[in-house]
């Protein structure tokens, strides 16, 4: 059996492909920071909730409590990463609308997300190897 056939690894691979493509778009924005009339571009967010619904057939996926001492998740907490980006308001005299600091922050966040996916894949492969009795 190939791990590429496991839905979890397919989802993580898709997320990594998205992040890799996004990093390329952000790098292009940074490279064109001095190009007249250039507008910063970004990929649209992928709705992984809709993908999860499609895969599981359910609109809600609940966390399961495996121990009576575990706390159930409370209400939703607003995460600043999920707030829509504001419209670009800084435009240079040559009509360039790339804010280099904003692009660097997005590129840094994309790199951190990619590293997270890499670590998740590594940990999941390690768990599978442990379950199969193989040494890591």
Backbone as ProteinMPNN parsed JSONL, in Angstrom:
{"seq_chain_A": "XXXXXXXXXXXXXXXXXXXXXXXXXXXXXXXXXXXXXXXXXXXXXXXXXXXXXXXXXXXXXXXXXXXXXXXXXXXXXXXXXXXXXXXXXXXXXXXXXXXXXXXXXXXXXXXXXXXXXXXXXXXXXXXXXXXXXXXX", "coords_chain_A": {"N_chain_A": [[0.843, -1.181, 0.0], [0.496, 2.176, -0.797], [1.354, 5.307, 0.653], [0.299, 7.478, -0.577], [-2.25, 6.894, -1.273], [-3.796, 7.258, 0.925], [-6.259, 9.256, 2.343], [-5.707, 11.386, 4.118], [-3.0, 11.986, 3.617], [-3.201, 12.707, 0.964], [-4.692, 15.053, 1.198], [-2.918, 16.649, 2.701], [-0.823, 16.778, 0.883], [-2.07, 18.178, -1.197], [-2.485, 20.611, 0.082], [0.174, 21.384, 0.462], [0.983, 21.689, -2.217], [-0.632, 23.852, -2.932], [0.426, 25.808, -1.175], [3.042, 25.97, -2.126], [2.651, 26.958, -4.721], [1.483, 29.405, -4.043], [3.628, 30.626, -2.752], [5.306, 31.086, -4.913], [3.794, 33.001, -6.348], [3.79, 35.112, -4.502], [6.527, 35.649, -4.407], [6.873, 36.588, -6.966], [5.418, 38.952, -6.763], [7.053, 40.374, -4.98], [9.37, 40.559, -6.511], [8.506, 42.273, -8.48], [8.21, 44.702, -7.246], [9.056, 47.263, -7.889], [8.062, 47.726, -10.384], [6.359, 49.682, -12.686], [2.869, 50.355, -12.43], [2.209, 47.808, -11.522], [0.244, 45.39, -9.887], [-0.23, 43.778, -6.815], [-0.599, 40.267, -6.505], [-2.461, 37.393, -5.419], [-3.218, 34.051, -4.394], [-6.506, 32.692, -4.299], [-8.139, 31.793, -1.278], [-8.343, 28.391, -0.358], [-11.153, 26.482, 0.327], [-10.973, 24.4, 2.682], [-12.75, 23.267, 4.391], [-15.02, 22.733, 2.841], [-13.955, 20.789, 1.213], [-13.456, 18.821, 3.125], [-16.081, 18.256, 3.852], [-16.963, 17.152, 1.472], [-15.377, 14.847, 1.348], [-15.987, 13.458, 3.749], [-18.736, 13.448, 3.788], [-20.289, 14.778, 5.569], [-21.434, 17.77, 7.134], [-20.483, 18.606, 9.505], [-17.774, 17.948, 11.592], [-16.992, 16.51, 14.479], [-15.017, 16.789, 17.426], [-13.842, 14.034, 19.248], [-14.185, 12.83, 22.511], [-11.885, 11.064, 24.232], [-11.368, 10.505, 26.782], [-12.764, 11.003, 29.97], [-11.718, 13.159, 31.31], [-10.884, 14.937, 29.414], [-11.338, 18.086, 27.859], [-14.119, 19.399, 26.132], [-14.279, 21.132, 23.018], [-14.722, 24.625, 23.237], [-16.523, 27.612, 22.48], [-16.292, 29.311, 19.306], [-13.26, 30.879, 18.504], [-12.092, 33.953, 17.47], [-9.771, 34.033, 14.952], [-6.989, 35.813, 14.031], [-5.713, 35.253, 11.632], [-7.658, 34.511, 9.87], [-9.044, 36.698, 9.086], [-10.222, 38.765, 6.547], [-8.014, 40.189, 4.142], [-7.195, 43.611, 3.998], [-8.041, 46.037, 1.53], [-5.547, 47.103, -0.742], [-4.069, 50.11, -0.011], [-1.942, 51.731, -0.314], [-0.319, 53.294, -2.846], [2.238, 53.756, -5.101], [3.824, 56.641, -6.665], [4.264, 55.855, -9.326], [2.127, 54.263, -9.822], [2.291, 51.733, -8.726], [1.263, 49.085, -6.664], [2.359, 47.423, -4.718], [3.048, 46.392, -1.525], [5.821, 45.923, 0.108], [6.458, 44.982, 2.692], [4.074, 43.777, 3.509], [3.908, 41.699, 1.654], [6.168, 40.224, 2.37], [5.454, 39.364, 4.925], [3.284, 37.7, 4.289], [4.658, 35.8, 2.735], [6.353, 34.715, 4.662], [4.472, 33.575, 6.434], [3.377, 31.667, 4.735], [5.603, 30.012, 4.352], [5.915, 29.042, 6.983], [3.503, 27.608, 7.239], [3.913, 25.644, 5.277], [6.127, 24.301, 6.346], [4.871, 23.281, 8.613], [3.083, 21.439, 7.446], [4.961, 19.676, 6.355], [6.16, 18.663, 8.699], [3.905, 17.442, 9.849], [3.377, 15.394, 7.998], [5.754, 13.915, 8.286], [5.525, 13.082, 10.979], [3.162, 11.545, 10.86], [3.904, 9.493, 9.087], [5.88, 8.361, 10.655], [4.291, 7.382, 12.773], [2.834, 5.432, 11.414], [4.902, 3.722, 10.664], [5.741, 2.901, 13.205], [3.445, 1.556, 14.034], [3.538, -0.568, 12.278], [5.71, -1.853, 13.207], [8.246, -1.193, 12.431], [11.573, 0.095, 12.573], [12.516, 3.472, 13.161]], "CA_chain_A": [[0.0, 0.0, 0.0], [1.235, 3.426, -0.931], [0.744, 6.32, 1.518], [-0.384, 8.463, -1.416], [-3.65, 6.482, -1.379], [-4.481, 7.612, 2.166], [-6.894, 10.572, 2.146], [-5.011, 12.399, 4.908], [-1.776, 12.37, 2.91], [-3.616, 13.417, -0.243], [-5.082, 16.403, 1.611], [-1.71, 17.392, 3.065], [-0.102, 17.032, -0.365], [-2.779, 19.25, -1.902], [-2.197, 21.856, 0.804], [1.561, 21.74, 0.175], [1.014, 22.196, -3.592], [-1.225, 25.192, -2.865], [1.382, 26.706, -0.522], [4.178, 26.139, -3.024], [2.211, 27.859, -5.781], [1.294, 30.722, -3.438], [4.955, 31.204, -2.507], [5.768, 31.589, -6.206], [3.055, 34.23, -6.652], [4.29, 36.155, -3.604], [7.885, 35.986, -4.852], [6.697, 37.412, -8.161], [5.018, 40.277, -6.283], [8.235, 41.032, -4.413], [10.283, 40.856, -7.617], [7.948, 43.375, -9.259], [7.88, 45.798, -6.322], [9.379, 48.554, -8.505], [7.521, 47.755, -11.739], [5.237, 50.628, -12.769], [1.503, 49.881, -12.615], [2.047, 46.405, -11.118], [-0.655, 45.143, -8.751], [0.094, 42.536, -6.104], [-1.539, 39.161, -6.728], [-2.441, 36.331, -4.416], [-4.152, 32.975, -4.695], [-7.696, 32.705, -3.448], [-8.094, 30.781, -0.227], [-9.032, 27.135, -0.623], [-12.084, 26.155, 1.403], [-10.721, 23.017, 3.052], [-13.968, 22.78, 5.041], [-15.858, 22.158, 1.791], [-13.302, 19.542, 0.803], [-13.709, 17.867, 4.193], [-17.48, 17.856, 3.721], [-17.052, 16.271, 0.31], [-14.727, 13.574, 1.66], [-16.656, 12.749, 4.846], [-20.176, 13.393, 3.584], [-20.944, 15.444, 6.684], [-21.088, 19.178, 7.237], [-19.82, 18.842, 10.783], [-16.888, 16.928, 12.125], [-16.82, 16.845, 15.883], [-13.921, 16.147, 18.136], [-14.323, 12.996, 20.136], [-13.514, 12.812, 23.808], [-11.455, 9.7, 24.507], [-11.203, 10.377, 28.216], [-13.713, 11.901, 30.635], [-10.992, 14.339, 31.77], [-10.62, 15.848, 28.304], [-12.314, 19.162, 27.691], [-14.699, 19.555, 24.8], [-13.981, 22.469, 22.513], [-15.704, 25.644, 23.576], [-17.008, 28.395, 21.353], [-15.318, 29.674, 18.282], [-12.407, 32.012, 18.839], [-11.68, 34.65, 16.257], [-8.353, 33.879, 14.637], [-6.643, 36.94, 13.148], [-5.258, 34.793, 10.317], [-8.812, 34.275, 9.011], [-9.67, 37.963, 8.759], [-9.919, 39.118, 5.164], [-7.022, 41.243, 3.968], [-7.749, 44.894, 3.581], [-7.672, 46.444, 0.179], [-4.295, 47.847, -0.761], [-4.339, 51.543, -0.031], [-0.718, 52.444, -0.655], [0.035, 53.226, -4.259], [3.388, 54.609, -5.386], [3.557, 57.601, -7.749], [4.253, 55.192, -10.632], [0.91, 53.442, -9.804], [2.607, 50.396, -8.244], [0.526, 48.885, -5.413], [2.964, 46.346, -3.943], [3.595, 46.775, -0.221], [6.839, 44.887, 0.283], [6.358, 44.404, 4.036], [2.907, 42.898, 3.511], [4.266, 40.508, 0.879], [7.127, 39.454, 3.158], [4.696, 38.705, 5.997], [2.545, 36.598, 3.66], [5.63, 34.773, 2.343], [6.796, 34.073, 5.896], [3.367, 32.735, 6.909], [3.286, 30.531, 3.814], [6.722, 29.123, 4.684], [5.599, 28.363, 8.245], [2.45, 26.629, 6.965], [4.531, 24.557, 4.525], [6.916, 23.529, 7.315], [3.907, 22.551, 9.443], [2.621, 20.278, 6.675], [6.091, 18.742, 6.27], [6.279, 17.991, 9.998], [2.742, 16.551, 10.029], [3.601, 14.192, 7.178], [6.829, 13.146, 8.916], [4.995, 12.458, 12.196], [2.197, 10.51, 10.498], [4.666, 8.363, 8.546], [6.505, 7.727, 11.824], [3.274, 6.597, 13.494], [2.53, 4.247, 10.612], [6.054, 2.819, 10.798], [5.691, 2.327, 14.545], [2.342, 0.577, 14.047], [3.965, -1.734, 11.504], [6.825, -2.465, 13.905], [9.512, -0.866, 11.772], [12.397, 1.069, 13.278], [12.574, 4.759, 12.463]], "C_chain_A": [[0.89, 1.246, 0.0], [0.559, 4.491, -0.072], [0.032, 7.396, 0.711], [-1.864, 8.124, -1.582], [-4.449, 6.806, -0.13], [-4.979, 9.053, 2.04], [-6.177, 11.678, 2.911], [-3.764, 12.895, 4.186], [-2.099, 13.086, 1.606], [-3.978, 14.86, 0.09], [-3.857, 17.235, 1.967], [-0.868, 17.708, 1.832], [-0.736, 18.157, -1.166], [-2.502, 20.598, -1.244], [-0.772, 22.318, 0.512], [1.707, 22.268, -1.256], [0.462, 23.614, -3.651], [-0.217, 26.187, -2.285], [2.592, 26.98, -1.406], [3.83, 27.112, -4.158], [2.042, 29.28, -5.248], [2.643, 31.402, -3.204], [5.532, 31.771, -3.803], [5.094, 32.898, -6.597], [3.561, 35.38, -5.789], [5.702, 36.592, -3.99], [7.829, 36.86, -6.099], [6.274, 38.828, -7.771], [6.224, 41.053, -5.763], [9.205, 41.43, -5.521], [9.809, 42.053, -8.436], [7.584, 44.58, -8.4], [8.162, 47.175, -6.914], [8.859, 48.666, -9.938], [6.326, 48.703, -11.792], [3.918, 49.919, -13.088], [1.296, 48.405, -12.264], [1.149, 46.332, -9.895], [-0.288, 43.799, -8.128], [-1.001, 41.506, -6.347], [-1.421, 38.187, -5.577], [-3.418, 35.254, -4.864], [-5.363, 33.111, -3.79], [-7.59, 31.556, -2.453], [-8.871, 29.54, -0.658], [-9.908, 26.834, 0.579], [-11.911, 24.674, 1.756], [-11.887, 22.421, 3.827], [-14.903, 22.13, 4.031], [-15.265, 20.841, 1.295], [-13.543, 18.457, 1.844], [-15.145, 17.355, 4.131], [-17.654, 16.88, 2.572], [-16.49, 14.885, 0.614], [-15.514, 12.779, 2.699], [-18.15, 12.606, 4.647], [-20.956, 14.062, 4.699], [-20.517, 16.898, 6.722], [-20.362, 19.483, 8.529], [-18.946, 17.648, 11.137], [-16.603, 17.344, 13.554], [-15.598, 16.151, 16.436], [-14.517, 15.127, 19.087], [-13.504, 13.029, 21.419], [-13.173, 11.367, 24.133], [-11.283, 9.441, 25.995], [-12.143, 11.391, 28.858], [-13.037, 13.183, 31.117], [-10.687, 15.337, 30.669], [-11.721, 16.888, 28.2], [-12.841, 19.16, 26.266], [-14.404, 20.966, 24.319], [-15.109, 23.432, 22.834], [-16.193, 26.35, 22.333], [-15.908, 28.676, 20.36], [-14.548, 30.901, 18.726], [-11.987, 32.661, 17.529], [-10.175, 34.553, 16.091], [-7.96, 34.989, 13.669], [-6.161, 36.504, 11.77], [-6.42, 34.611, 9.35], [-9.573, 35.554, 8.672], [-9.262, 38.332, 7.334], [-8.919, 40.269, 5.114], [-7.715, 42.518, 3.522], [-7.318, 45.174, 2.149], [-6.379, 47.257, 0.264], [-4.607, 49.325, -0.901], [-3.104, 52.353, -0.378], [-0.412, 52.227, -2.13], [1.153, 54.228, -4.495], [3.035, 55.587, -6.518], [3.539, 56.962, -9.144], [3.101, 54.191, -10.742], [1.193, 51.984, -9.437], [1.962, 50.221, -6.874], [1.076, 47.724, -4.588], [3.526, 46.918, -2.648], [4.55, 45.646, 0.171], [6.745, 44.219, 1.646], [5.198, 43.413, 4.119], [3.209, 41.601, 2.772], [5.243, 39.621, 1.647], [6.424, 38.714, 4.3], [3.925, 37.515, 5.43], [3.485, 35.459, 3.27], [6.128, 34.011, 3.564], [5.726, 33.138, 6.446], [3.217, 31.491, 6.035], [4.397, 29.529, 4.087], [6.455, 28.358, 5.974], [4.519, 27.306, 8.05], [3.011, 25.419, 6.221], [5.356, 23.667, 5.458], [6.02, 22.725, 8.246], [3.426, 21.301, 8.718], [3.724, 19.229, 6.558], [6.245, 17.962, 7.574], [5.11, 17.047, 10.256], [2.903, 15.269, 9.223], [4.659, 13.314, 7.822], [6.312, 12.398, 10.156], [4.013, 11.337, 11.866], [2.876, 9.29, 9.897], [5.357, 7.616, 9.691], [5.518, 6.887, 12.615], [2.917, 5.333, 12.733], [3.67, 3.243, 10.717], [6.071, 2.151, 12.166], [4.606, 1.265, 14.627], [2.71, -0.689, 13.3], [5.163, -2.437, 12.144], [8.169, -2.213, 13.261], [10.241, 0.177, 12.602], [12.451, 2.352, 12.457], [13.991, 5.183, 12.226]], "O_chain_A": [[1.892, 1.328, 0.711], [-0.669, 4.584, -0.059], [-0.764, 8.153, 1.268], [-2.65, 8.98, -1.988], [-5.669, 6.644, -0.125], [-4.222, 9.953, 1.678], [-6.051, 12.793, 2.406], [-3.504, 14.098, 4.15], [-1.357, 13.973, 1.185], [-3.619, 15.782, -0.643], [-3.765, 18.4, 1.579], [-0.268, 18.779, 1.744], [-0.037, 18.99, -1.745], [-2.309, 21.604, -1.927], [-0.533, 23.513, 0.334], [2.478, 23.2, -1.488], [1.016, 24.475, -4.333], [-0.026, 27.274, -2.831], [3.106, 28.098, -1.432], [4.629, 27.983, -4.505], [2.411, 30.246, -5.916], [2.786, 32.604, -3.43], [6.176, 32.82, -3.79], [5.746, 33.802, -7.12], [3.743, 36.494, -6.28], [6.03, 37.775, -3.909], [8.645, 37.766, -6.265], [6.723, 39.798, -8.382], [6.396, 42.234, -6.066], [9.794, 42.51, -5.477], [10.623, 42.767, -9.021], [6.74, 45.388, -8.789], [7.564, 48.161, -6.482], [9.196, 49.623, -10.635], [5.378, 48.545, -11.022], [3.87, 49.005, -13.91], [0.298, 47.814, -12.676], [1.286, 47.133, -8.971], [-0.066, 42.814, -8.831], [-2.185, 41.841, -6.388], [-0.421, 38.157, -4.859], [-4.341, 35.528, -5.631], [-5.26, 33.585, -2.659], [-7.03, 30.5, -2.747], [-9.941, 29.649, -1.259], [-9.456, 26.92, 1.721], [-12.598, 23.809, 1.214], [-12.006, 21.199, 3.916], [-15.51, 21.098, 4.318], [-15.995, 19.896, 0.996], [-13.805, 17.306, 1.495], [-15.397, 16.167, 4.331], [-18.396, 15.904, 2.679], [-17.051, 13.873, 0.193], [-15.692, 11.57, 2.553], [-18.777, 11.743, 5.262], [-22.177, 13.921, 4.762], [-19.379, 17.228, 6.387], [-19.695, 20.512, 8.638], [-19.347, 16.493, 10.992], [-16.037, 18.409, 13.801], [-15.2, 15.079, 15.981], [-15.582, 15.35, 19.662], [-12.289, 13.23, 21.399], [-14.067, 10.537, 24.293], [-11.078, 8.304, 26.418], [-12.303, 12.504, 28.356], [-13.711, 14.194, 31.314], [-10.277, 16.462, 30.951], [-12.895, 16.593, 28.429], [-12.091, 18.943, 25.314], [-14.291, 21.89, 25.124], [-16.288, 23.1, 22.719], [-16.27, 25.755, 21.258], [-14.748, 28.317, 20.562], [-15.124, 31.849, 19.26], [-11.573, 31.977, 16.593], [-9.409, 34.941, 16.972], [-8.542, 35.096, 12.59], [-6.193, 37.298, 10.829], [-6.209, 34.56, 8.138], [-10.63, 35.499, 8.043], [-8.092, 38.221, 6.967], [-8.966, 41.193, 5.926], [-8.689, 42.494, 2.769], [-6.348, 44.607, 1.646], [-6.156, 47.999, 1.22], [-5.328, 49.734, -1.811], [-3.207, 53.536, -0.702], [-0.266, 51.093, -2.586], [1.036, 55.4, -4.138], [2.06, 55.378, -7.24], [2.873, 57.47, -10.046], [3.092, 53.36, -11.65], [0.42, 51.095, -9.797], [2.087, 51.092, -6.014], [0.33, 47.103, -3.832], [4.37, 47.814, -2.667], [4.118, 44.549, 0.523], [6.933, 43.006, 1.749], [5.322, 42.346, 4.722], [2.809, 40.525, 3.216], [5.151, 38.395, 1.578], [6.763, 37.57, 4.604], [3.916, 36.439, 6.029], [3.152, 34.288, 3.452], [6.304, 32.794, 3.507], [6.036, 32.028, 6.878], [2.96, 30.397, 6.538], [4.16, 28.321, 4.057], [6.734, 27.162, 6.056], [4.602, 26.223, 8.629], [2.623, 24.287, 6.506], [5.295, 22.441, 5.375], [6.368, 21.608, 8.629], [3.367, 20.223, 9.309], [3.456, 18.031, 6.651], [6.437, 16.747, 7.557], [5.298, 15.968, 10.819], [2.599, 14.181, 9.712], [4.487, 12.097, 7.901], [6.626, 11.225, 10.354], [4.025, 10.292, 12.517], [2.465, 8.162, 10.169], [5.41, 6.386, 9.693], [5.861, 5.801, 13.081], [2.719, 4.278, 13.336], [3.43, 2.042, 10.844], [6.381, 0.965, 12.274], [4.812, 0.202, 15.213], [2.244, -1.773, 13.651], [5.584, -3.495, 11.678], [9.13, -2.94, 13.517], [9.626, 1.028, 13.245], [12.434, 2.323, 11.227], [14.23, 6.244, 11.649]]}, "name": "protein", "num_of_chains": 1, "seq": "XXXXXXXXXXXXXXXXXXXXXXXXXXXXXXXXXXXXXXXXXXXXXXXXXXXXXXXXXXXXXXXXXXXXXXXXXXXXXXXXXXXXXXXXXXXXXXXXXXXXXXXXXXXXXXXXXXXXXXXXXXXXXXXXXXXXXXXX"}
